[in-house]
Amino acid sequence: MNNSIEVLKKIYKPYKYTIIGKALILNTTSGDLVIKEKNDKNIKELYNYLASRNFNSFPPLIDDTRAEINVFTYEKDTLMPKEQKALDLIDLIASLHNKTTYYKTVTVDSFKEIYDNINSNIEYLKNYYESLYNNLKHEIYMSPASYLLMRNISKILEALAFSKRELDKWFDLVKTSEKKRVSLIHNNLEINHFIKNEQDYLISWEKSRVDSPIMDLINFYHKEYFNVNFAILWERYLEKVSLTEDEKKLFYIIIALPKEINLNDTEFNSCKIVRELLDYLYITENLIRPYYTVE
């Protein structure tokens, strides 16, 4: 990759270059460029497919002829409130899903595989937190992090019980289905991967794949739940994409799952980890509750 970059520097003669994450920004007198290392994703082929579906919100690919790197134009972002930017991003991702949706034939085995994977994760987390609770309750002088977790262990177990109940209901809904909605998903959604100027752009397509559209929403929620009001974004998305009951239920099941935590850190960091877990559970509960409230 270094040899390719040196060649590009000689071609474009940049007066400045900056490394941002995995991208190299070249500032040149003829325009700014982004250089990214290639993976197994054929970006040119992906862009051609998106253009064929009338979706053009991706940064132009200037050069894909080199073995190790792709060269894109650098699109400058517009300074705007993150909440407004998140709404524009949801509009764009809804458009992506609608324009690339199709239904593929499936068997009950494909749904059973999803069920088994999520159920195994639920059982693992349930055993993990019950074991952690049983170990911590024998501490004579409990640390602040341990005390905070012990006081709130019921919230964690309630979330797991909710996911388990809903998972069984979800499987009852889909076990006789013969088709499944899929679309192209970006699979790396976060606010920083959305650029807005004269046109909207999604960047960082290297992880994109064909899957259920809710996977984009799940990934986005996990990354941005604390930064934006996701309830508004979720309603906005549902106005634009007609998700089925089983799709919405699967979304709620997965986001309700608490992540595994590690308390083998400094006491300050351990308290922070537990607090972040509890914040996630309470925020997620507030998002889900209206859809399970009997009017």
PASEDO-424294 format. One line per 3 residues: number of its first residue (from 1); their letters; for each residue x, y, z of C-alpha. Coordinates in steps of 0.05 Angstrom, whole numbers, padded with zeros to 5 digits, m for minus. Example, Ala and Ser with C-alpha at 12.3 -4.5 7.8 and 13.67 -1.06 7.14 Angstrom:
1) as) 00246,m00090,00156; 00273,m00021,00143 $
end
This chain:
1) mnn) 00000,00000,00000; 00057,00049,00017; 00086,00042,m00053 $
4) sie) 00018,00058,m00084; 00010,00119,m00040; 00079,00144,m00059 $
7) vlk) 00061,00137,m00132; m00003,00177,m00121; 00035,00231,m00085 $
10) kiy) 00079,00239,m00146; 00018,00241,m00192; m00026,00290,m00151 $
13) kpy) 00030,00328,m00116; m00008,00342,m00051; 00012,00402,m00008 $
16) kyt) m00018,00368,00054; m00041,00300,00075; m00079,00277,00136 $
19) iig) m00095,00209,00165; m00166,00201,00191; m00181,00131,00216 $
22) kal) m00165,00083,00159; m00167,00138,00106; m00113,00183,00079 $
25) iln) m00135,00252,00057; m00093,00285,00002; m00102,00360,m00007 $
28) tts) m00080,00381,m00076; m00086,00444,m00119; m00133,00406,m00166 $
31) gdl) m00180,00380,m00111; m00179,00337,m00048; m00176,00261,m00050 $
34) vik) m00189,00204,m00002; m00146,00141,m00006; m00172,00077,00027 $
37) ekn) m00142,00008,00028; m00182,m00045,m00011; m00215,m00105,00021 $
40) dkn) m00254,m00161,m00012; m00311,m00113,m00029; m00312,m00091,m00102 $
43) ike) m00332,m00019,m00093; m00338,m00003,m00167; m00386,m00062,m00176 $
46) lyn) m00425,m00039,m00114; m00430,00032,m00140; m00455,00008,m00208 $
49) yla) m00509,m00032,m00173; m00530,00027,m00130; m00533,00073,m00191 $
52) srn) m00576,00021,m00227; m00625,00026,m00169; m00625,00103,m00175 $
55) fns) m00586,00111,m00110; m00527,00158,m00121; m00509,00181,m00051 $
58) fpp) m00437,00155,m00051; m00371,00192,m00060; m00345,00188,m00132 $
61) lid) m00293,00134,m00143; m00235,00164,m00183; m00188,00106,m00189 $
64) dtr) m00197,00032,m00172; m00144,00005,m00219; m00091,m00003,m00166 $
67) aei) m00085,m00070,m00130; m00084,m00044,m00059; m00123,00021,m00056 $
70) nvf) m00183,00060,m00080; m00183,00135,m00093; m00245,00176,m00080 $
73) tye) m00262,00249,m00083; m00262,00283,m00015; m00331,00311,00002 $
76) kdt) m00332,00367,00053; m00385,00362,00107; m00433,00418,00127 $
79) lmp) m00434,00439,00200; m00503,00425,00227; m00537,00399,00291 $
82) keq) m00526,00324,00300; m00601,00313,00311; m00617,00344,00244 $
85) kal) m00561,00306,00211; m00587,00241,00241; m00656,00254,00212 $
88) dli) m00626,00265,00143; m00586,00202,00151; m00649,00162,00168 $
91) dli) m00683,00190,00106; m00624,00168,00064; m00619,00098,00093 $
94) asl) m00694,00088,00084; m00685,00107,00011; m00628,00057,00004 $
97) hnk) m00670,00001,00034; m00731,00016,m00007; m00693,00020,m00073 $
100) tty) m00654,m00045,m00062; m00708,m00088,m00028; m00727,m00155,m00056 $
103) ykt) m00756,m00219,m00027; m00718,m00284,m00028; m00745,m00354,m00018 $
106) vtv) m00726,m00384,00048; m00741,m00446,00089; m00758,m00452,00163 $
109) dsf) m00685,m00472,00174; m00661,m00402,00159; m00707,m00373,00212 $
112) kei) m00690,m00429,00260; m00616,m00412,00253; m00631,m00339,00272 $
115) ydn) m00673,m00364,00331; m00619,m00411,00355; m00564,m00359,00351 $
118) ins) m00603,m00307,00390; m00629,m00358,00440; m00558,m00382,00453 $
121) nie) m00535,m00311,00465; m00593,m00299,00513; m00576,m00363,00552 $
124) ylk) m00503,m00345,00554; m00516,m00275,00580; m00567,m00301,00631 $
127) nyy) m00517,m00351,00659; m00461,m00299,00657; m00500,m00247,00698 $
130) esl) m00528,m00298,00746; m00458,m00325,00759; m00431,m00254,00767 $
133) ynn) m00487,m00238,00816; m00473,m00301,00857; m00400,m00284,00861 $
136) lkh) m00410,m00212,00880; m00461,m00225,00935; m00406,m00260,00975 $
139) eiy) m00362,m00198,00977; m00358,m00173,01049; m00339,m00103,01028 $
142) msp) m00372,m00090,00962; m00339,m00042,00913; m00381,00016,00885 $
145) asy) m00384,m00018,00816; m00406,m00084,00847; m00458,m00050,00890 $
148) llm) m00486,m00012,00830; m00491,m00076,00790; m00523,m00115,00848 $
151) rni) m00575,m00061,00859; m00595,m00064,00786; m00586,m00138,00768 $
154) ski) m00662,m00145,00761; m00662,m00095,00704; m00611,m00137,00666 $
157) lea) m00649,m00202,00677; m00715,m00169,00658; m00685,m00147,00592 $
160) laf) m00662,m00218,00578; m00730,m00247,00598; m00764,m00197,00551 $
163) skr) m00719,m00218,00493; m00732,m00291,00506; m00808,m00283,00508 $
166) eld) m00808,m00241,00445; m00761,m00288,00409; m00809,m00346,00418 $
169) kwf) m00866,m00302,00392; m00823,m00280,00334; m00809,m00351,00314 $
172) dlv) m00883,m00368,00316; m00894,m00310,00267; m00841,m00331,00216 $
175) kts) m00838,m00407,00220; m00888,m00415,00163; m00860,m00359,00120 $
178) ekk) m00832,m00376,00053; m00802,m00309,00036; m00757,m00259,00071 $
181) rvs) m00745,m00186,00056; m00673,m00167,00044; m00638,m00105,00017 $
184) lih) m00569,m00077,00009; m00548,m00052,00078; m00492,m00004,00091 $
187) nnl) m00473,m00044,00154; m00429,00011,00183; m00478,00066,00199 $
190) ein) m00458,00123,00244; m00468,00198,00241; m00395,00209,00221 $
193) hfi) m00405,00166,00159; m00458,00214,00132; m00434,00275,00093 $
196) kne) m00480,00331,00073; m00466,00388,00026; m00500,00401,m00042 $
199) qdy) m00515,00326,m00042; m00521,00273,00012; m00466,00221,00016 $
202) lis) m00455,00156,00054; m00382,00138,00060; m00346,00075,00084 $
205) wek) m00384,00022,00044; m00331,m00032,00055; m00375,m00073,00102 $
208) srv) m00439,m00070,00061; m00477,m00133,00046; m00546,m00160,00030 $
211) dsp) m00586,m00173,00094; m00649,m00154,00131; m00656,m00077,00131 $
214) imd) m00665,m00077,00206; m00592,m00096,00214; m00572,m00025,00193 $
217) lin) m00619,00003,00246; m00591,m00044,00299; m00519,m00025,00284 $
220) fyh) m00537,00049,00282; m00573,00044,00348; m00515,00009,00382 $
223) key) m00468,00065,00360; m00511,00127,00368; m00566,00111,00420 $
226) fnv) m00535,00158,00471; m00522,00215,00422; m00590,00224,00390 $
229) nfa) m00664,00214,00406; m00672,00148,00370; m00747,00145,00383 $
232) ilw) m00757,00202,00333; m00710,00169,00283; m00746,00102,00290 $
235) ery) m00814,00134,00277; m00786,00171,00218; m00759,00107,00189 $
238) lek) m00825,00070,00199; m00861,00125,00161; m00817,00111,00100 $
241) vsl) m00806,00036,00104; m00864,m00011,00116; m00833,m00062,00163 $
244) ted) m00873,m00124,00181; m00891,m00142,00252; m00837,m00196,00254 $
247) ekk) m00784,m00148,00229; m00801,m00097,00282; m00803,m00150,00335 $
250) lfy) m00735,m00176,00316; m00707,m00106,00321; m00734,m00098,00392 $
253) iii) m00709,m00166,00413; m00637,m00153,00391; m00630,m00082,00417 $
256) alp) m00660,m00103,00485; m00601,m00151,00497; m00551,m00125,00548 $
259) kei) m00478,m00132,00528; m00428,m00171,00569; m00386,m00127,00615 $
262) nln) m00318,m00136,00646; m00306,m00109,00716; m00232,m00127,00718 $
265) dte) m00211,m00055,00708; m00198,00005,00753; m00256,00020,00800 $
268) fns) m00270,00085,00763; m00274,00050,00696; m00315,m00008,00724 $
271) cki) m00366,00041,00752; m00368,00076,00685; m00379,00009,00649 $
274) vre) m00437,m00010,00694; m00468,00059,00689; m00464,00057,00613 $
277) lld) m00497,m00012,00613; m00554,00013,00656; m00563,00076,00615 $
280) yly) m00568,00033,00553; m00621,m00011,00584; m00663,00047,00609 $
283) ite) m00658,00084,00542; m00676,00021,00504; m00734,00006,00550 $
286) nli) m00762,00076,00538; m00756,00065,00463; m00791,m00002,00463 $
289) rpy) m00844,00009,00516; m00895,00049,00473; m00899,m00009,00424 $
292) ytv) m00919,m00057,00480; m00967,m00011,00517; m01040,m00031,00514 $
295) e) m01081,00031,00495 $
end
